[in-house]
C-alpha cells in the first residue's frame, strides 16, 4: 500500500570563522620643510611590509580553516509517519471473507507507518562516506525500501558510489516507468487493495505482485520484510549523460539481521497438480535466487531550459532456489504434497517437471519533460522466471511467460500536479489493466495534500482440479479505489 509521507529532516553544519588583525603605525617628525617628503615614504614602505606580513598570517589561518572545514560530520535525522484513509469497490465473484477492507469493515480503512532514520556523513575534498541507520518503530514502514534498510556508503566524484547492505537494488533505483513522472501513488492503490486471486475461484494461485507487475520484483532482491536481503550496490559517476549500476546478492534469503545458516521468509506461491493416481496435490515454491545480479544503465540529456529526456535499461538474473515447502490442507491425504515432486534426500529440492527456471528479467523505460508536461512509458519482461513445466498446465495455452507495461502523462501548474496513469500486465495469460487519476497540491511549504481515483479490471484464465480432472476456471474481476491523504515534510 502506497501511503502519505511525513519526513522531518534537521542538519547541523560546523564551520569556523576567520579574522583579520590591524596594527597602527607611528612615524618620526622632521623639520617642517622636509616633513612631507621624508615622512610619507618611510611610512608608506613600512605600511606595505606590515600589510604583507598580515596577509601572510591570514593566508596561513585561512589554509588551517579550510583544512579543518574540509572534514565535517553533519547528522541528519529523517522521521516519517504515514496516515492513509480510503475506500474500495470490487465487482465479480468474491467470497465474503475477501470483501472486508479490515477485520470488520467493508468500506473504510485507516493505515499508518512510521520510521526514524539517522544519516551520519563525513565529507572531504574528494570523498563522501557515511552510514544510514534505521531505528525500529512500533509501526513498521512498508511504503519504500529506503526506509527499511540500514547500510553504509562511500562516494567519490572520480569512482562513483558503493553501498554495502543496500536496501534498494540498482534495477529498482534506476528503473523508469509511469511512477517516474506521475503524481503520488501512480495507480498502485488499485493493486494493493483489490483481491486479485480469491482462492477457489481463479484457479491460479499467484500473489498480487505476480498478477499486477509494475516493476521487476520477482527475485526478492528488494525488501520483503523489515530487513532486506544483504547486497552490495555500485554506481558509476555520470559521464556525458551515461550512468551504470550493478547489484550483487549472493543469497536473496540472507536477510540483513539474520545469522549464518538462517533463511528469511520470502515471497512464495502455491502450485497445484495431479499426481499419478489422479489426486490433487500441491506445494509452495519460493521466489529466491543465489548469486543474483541486478544491472542498470541510464542516459539523459538536457535539450534546453524547458526540455529534457532520459532512458533506462534495467534487469536482473540469478540461479533459482529449487526448494519446496510442504503444506498440509486439512486431513485429506490427497492434499498432501507428493513426495515424488522433490528429492527428499537433498533438502526438498524440486525435480523433473517441478524444477524452476532461473531468473532472467528486464525493463526498458523512457521519460520526457517539456515545459509543464512530463511523459513516461515502460515495458518489462520476466520471461519464464521461477516457473516450471508444471505451471504450464494451469495456464491458457500452457503459457509460462509474464510481461508488464505502463504509461503516464503529468501536468504541473504552480503548486499543483495532475497525472493520468495506465498500468497493465500479463502473467501466464492472466490479464490486469489499471487506469488512475491522481493529483498533488502544495498548500504551504512542507505541507502537501493528494488524492487518487483508480479503476481496473482483470481476467483470470487458469485451470484447477475437480474430481481428478482439469477444468477451466476462468474468472473476471473489476473494481475501483479512492485514496486521500496528507504529506508533511519539514
N, C-alpha and C positions, 0 to 999 in steps of 0.2 A: 504494500500500500504506500503510495506516494503521499507525502504529508507536508505540513506547513513548518517552516523552519524558524527557530529563534536562535540567533547567533550573537553572543556577546564577546567582543574582542577588545582587549586592552594591551597596550605596549609601553615599554619604558626604554628610553634611549639615554645612555650615559655619555655625556660629551664634556670635554674640557673647555676652558676659555683661555685666551692669550691676553697679555697686557703689554703695553709699551711704556718705557720709562723716559723721563725727561730730566735733564740736568741744566742748570743755568750756567752762565759764563761771566767772569769778571775780568775787565781789561785794565792796563796801566795808562795813566794820563801823561801826556807830553805837553810841550809848550803850545799855546793856542794856535799859532800859525801852522804847526805841524800836526795838530790833533786829528784832523780828518784823514790825512794821507797815511800817517803811520799807525793809527789806532784801528782803522777798519780792516786793513789787510790781514794783520796777525789774528784779529778776532775772527774774521771770516775763515781763515785757514784752520784755526783750532776748532771752530764750529763744525766744519766738514769732517774733521777727524773724529770728533765726538759722535756725529751722526753715523759715520761708517761703523764705529765701534758698537753703537747701539743697534744698528741694523744687523750686525753680525750676531749679537746676543739674541735679538728677536728671531733670526733665522734658525739658530740652534734650538730655541724654545719651540718654534713652530714645528721643526722636524721631530722633536720629542713628543709634542702634542699629537701630530699626525700619526706617529708610530704607536702611541698609546690608543688613539681613536681608531686605528686600523683594525683592532680586535674589539668587538663589542659583544655583549651577551644579552640581547633583549629576550624577555619572556612574554609570550603571547598566550592568553587564555581565551579559548572559544567555548562558550556554553550554549547548548542547543536544547530547546524544548519545543515539541510539536503538539499542537492540538488540532484535530480534524473532526469535522462533522459532515455527514452526508446521508444519502438515501439511495435505494436501488429498486428498479422494477425489472422482473425477469419473466419471460413467457416460455412456452414449451413444456414438455413433460418434466416434472421435477418432484421428488418426494418432499413431504412436509418438512423433514428434518433438514433439508437444504434451503428452505425458504427463509430462514431466520438470519438476520444480519448479526445479531448477538444471541445469547442463550435464550432470551425470552422476548425479543423484539424483532419484528419483521421489516420495519420501515426506517428505523433511525439507528445510527451508531455514533459513538464518540471514541476517539482514539488519541493516545498520547505516547510520545517517546522523548527520551532525554539523553544527553551526553555532555561530558566535560572533557576538554582536550587541552593539555599543556604542551606548547611547542617551544622547545629550548633551542636556540640557534646561535652559532658563532660565525662571525664573518672576518675574513682577512682581505687583503687586496685582491687575491685571485682565487679564493676558496670559500665556499659556504658549507657548513656541516652542522648537524644537529639531530634531534630526536623528537618525535611526536609521541606523546604518552596519553593514552585514552583511559580515563578514570571511569570505573563501572558505576552505574546508577541503578535505581530501583526500576526505572522504565527504560529498558534496553532499546537503543535506536535500531530501526530497520530500514530507514529511507535511503541510506547511502553507505557503501562500504568504507568511505573515507572517514566515517565516524565510528568505525568498528575495529580498527587495527592499529596498534602501536607499532612504530617502526623507526629506524634511523635512516639518514640520508647524507650524502656527500655530493656537492655540486660545484662545478667549475665552468667558466666560460670556454675553457680550452678543451676539456674532455667530456663535458656533459654531466649527467646526474645518475647516481646509483642509489637505489632504495633497497634496504635489507629488511625483510619481514613486511614487505609492502602489502597493504590491504586490497589494492586495485591493480590488476594486471594490465599491461600496455594495450592489449586489444580492446579493452573497455575504455581506458582513459583517452585513447587516440581515435576511437570509433566516431564516425559521423552517421547520424540518422535523423529522423524527424525531430527527436528531442533536442538536437543541437541548436535549433532556432525557435522551436515552439514555446509558447507561454506555459509556465508552470509544469503540470504533470504530463502534457503531451499525449493524452489519451490512455495513460496507464491505469487510470482508475477503473476502467471497464474490465480489464483482465484481472484486476485484483479482487473485485467484488462479485463478478459473475461466477456461477457454478458451471464450470466448463466440462466437468466429467462426472456427472451423477452416476455412481456405480450401479450396475444392474440395468441401465438404460442404454448407455452409449455403446457398450460392448468393447470399448478400447480403454484400458486402464492406463491413462497417462496423466501427468500433473499439469497444472496451469501453464507452467513455463514451456512445456513441450507443445502444448496446444497453441499458445499465443507467444510466438517467438519474436521478440523485439530486438534482441541482440544475442551475441554468441555467449551462452552461459552453460552449455551442457557439460563442459568439462569439470565444472565445480572449481575452477581456478579462483573465482571470486568468493566473497564471504557468504556462507550459508547459515552459520550460527554466529555466536557472539565473537568468535575468533576465526579469522580467515586462515586458509592454508598457508604454510610458510613458503615464501618465494622471494626471488631477487629480481628487481627491475633495473634496466639500464636504458637511458635516453641519451641520444647524441645531441650535441648543440645544433641549433638551427643554422644551416649553411645555405645561403642563396634560396631560401624558402623551403628547403628539404629538412625533414627530421625523421629519424628512425628509432625504434624501440624494440626491446626484447625482454621477455619474462621467462624465467626458468623455475620450475616447480618439480622437485624430484618425486614427490608423492602428494597428491591432492588430498589425501586423507590425513595428512600430518598437520593437525591444527596448531595454531600459534602458541597455545598454552599447554599442549599435550606432551607427555613424556615419551621416551623411546618405546616402541612397540605398541603404542596406544593410538588407535584409529578414531577419528572423529565421526560423528553422524553426518551423513551427506546424502544428496538427492538420490531418490530411488523411485522405481516404478514397478508395478506388478505385471508379470507375464503369465498368461494362462495358455494351456494347450491340452490336447487329448493324448493320453498315453496309449500303449499298445492294446489295452483292453477296452478302449472307448470311454474311459473315465476322465473327468475334468481334473486337471492338476494345475498348480501354479507355484511360482516362486517370485521373489523380488530381486531385481538387478539394481546395481548402484552406479550412478554416473561418476566414476572416478577414473583417474589416469596416473600412470607413473612416467617419469622423465618427460613431463609435459612442457611444451614451449608455446608462448604466445608472441606474435610478431605484429608490428605496426609501422606504417610508413605514411607520412603526410607531405603535401606540397601546397603552399599557399602564396598568393600574390596580392599586393595592394595596387590595384589598377590606377586609382586616383583617390582623391579625398573622400569620395562617397561610395566607391565601388571596390569590393574585394571578393576573392573566391578561394576555396580550399577543397582539396580532395584527399581521401584517406583510404588505404587498403589495410585491413587487419585480418588476423587469422590465428588459429591455434591447432596444435596437433600433439598427440601423445598416445601411449600404449594403454588400451582399455584394461581396467582391473576386472579379471574374469572371476568375480565372486558372486555367489548366490546366497541369499538369506532364506532359511527355512521359515515357512509360515503355516500355521495350522488354523483353519477356519472352522471352529466348532468341533464336533466329534465325528464328522463324516470322514471316513478314511479316504474317500475318493478326492477329498480336497487337500490332502497332504502332498507335499512336493514329491515328485517321482525321483527316487534315488538315482535312476539312470540319467537324469539331467545333469548330474555333476559327478566329478571324480572325488569320491569321498576320502580317498587316501591323500589328497593334496589340498586341504583347506577349502573344500567345496568349490573347486574350480569348474566353471562351465565348460562343457564339451559338446562336440557334434553340432547339431542344428541350433544349439543354445549358445554357442560361442559368440561373443560380442565383437563387432567391428571396432577398430581403433578410431580414435578421434581425429577427424580432418574437417575443418570448417573455415569459412572466410566470410568477410563482409566488405563491401565497397560502397562508399558514400561520397556525396559532394554537397557543398553549400555555397550560396552566393548571396552577398548583401549589396544592395544598390539603393542608396538613399534611405528611405524609411521602410523598405521592404527587404525581407530575407526569405530565402528558399532553401529547401534541403530534400534530397532523395537518397535512398539506400536500397541495397539488395544484399541478402546474406544466404548462405547455403551450408547446411550441416551434413549434407550427403547421407550416408548410412551410419554415421557415428553412433556408437552404443546401441546398435540394433543387431538382431540375429536372424537367421533363416526362419526361426520360429515366429518372429514378429510379423513376417510377411503373410502368415496365414490369417492374421486378424485384420489386414488392411485390404481395401478395394484394389483389385488387380495385383495383389501381392506387393504393394509399394513399401519401401523401407526408407525413402528419402524425405527430407524436410528442408523447407526454404522459407524465407520471410522477406518482407519489403515494407518500405514506409515512405511517406512524402509529407511535407508541411510547407505552409506559407504563413508568414507573420508580418504584421504591420505595427510600427511603433510611432506614436504621436505624443510628444511631450512625456508625461508621466504614465501613459497608458500603452499597453501592448496587447494585441489581439492576434490569435492564431487559429488556423484550421489544420487539423492533423488527420492523416489516414495511416493505418497500420493493417497489414494482412499477413497471414501465414498459412502454409500447408504442411501438416505433419502427418506423413504416411497417409495422404489423401483426406485427412481431416482438416476442414477449412474454417478460418476465422477472419472476419473483417470488422474494423472498428473506425468510426468517424468521431472526432472530438472538436468542440469549440471551446477554447479557453481564453482567459483574459487575466492580466495583471494590472494593478494600478498602485502607483506610489503616492499615498496620501501625504506623508511627510517624510523627511529624511529618516531612513531606518524603519519606516512603517509601510508595509505593502499588503494589500488585500488581493485575493484571487478567487476565481470561480471556474468551474469546468463542467460542461454538459457533454456526455459521451453516449453514443448509441452503437451497438454492434450486433452481429449475428454470426452463427456458425452452423456447420453441418458435420456430424459425426458419421463416418462411413465404415465402421468396424464390424467385426463379427463376434459372436460368442457361442458357447457350447450349451446345448439343451438336449437332455436325453442322449448324450453321447454323439450328437451331430452338430456340425457347424451350421449356424443360422445367421441370416442378415440382421444386423442390429443398428440400422441407420437411425439417426435422430437429428432434429433441428433445434436450435436454441437462438434466442434473441433477448435483448434487454437494454436498459439504459441506466446510467448513474448520474447523480448530481452531487458535486462537492463544493463546499465553501470553506474559506479559511483566511487566516492572517499570518503574516510573517514579520517578525520583529528582528531587526539587525542593528546592533549598536556598536 
